[in-house]
Amino acid sequence: MPDMKVPPPAESSTDRRRSHRVNIAMPLLIRGKNGTQSFEEQVHTISVNAHGCMMRVATQVARSQEVSIVNTKTAEELPCTVTFMGQKENGKTEVGVEFAEVSPLFWRIAFPPEDWDPSERKRSGGARPPVTPNRR
């Protein structure tokens, strides 16, 4: 029988990701221009990371378009580039933006450590024994 080599496991998108993604709905303001017309829209993130975020936007934007986002809790504004256009649902499109510079502090949240394995996270209601009341 020939010596068979097992191919390495396929690299998942999370293995290639530059920073951990956190699924969180945070209020934002997205600003930009469509031609000569300026726009500003209140949105919520779907997920965030140190390099940008994913959100649903009603305003029409295009891939490679320059926009800025404002953290409405801190009033901090950062320039971004639209890098992803996803599915459209209920008049809003999934839009991914990338910061001009890596900015993990923009979100004011704690990101998981680099060696964090989401499969090891504790689940609520896990395999704990049931609590029985003391009877006297």
Order of alpha helices (4+ residues) and beta strands (2+ residues): alpha-beta-beta-beta-beta-beta-beta-beta
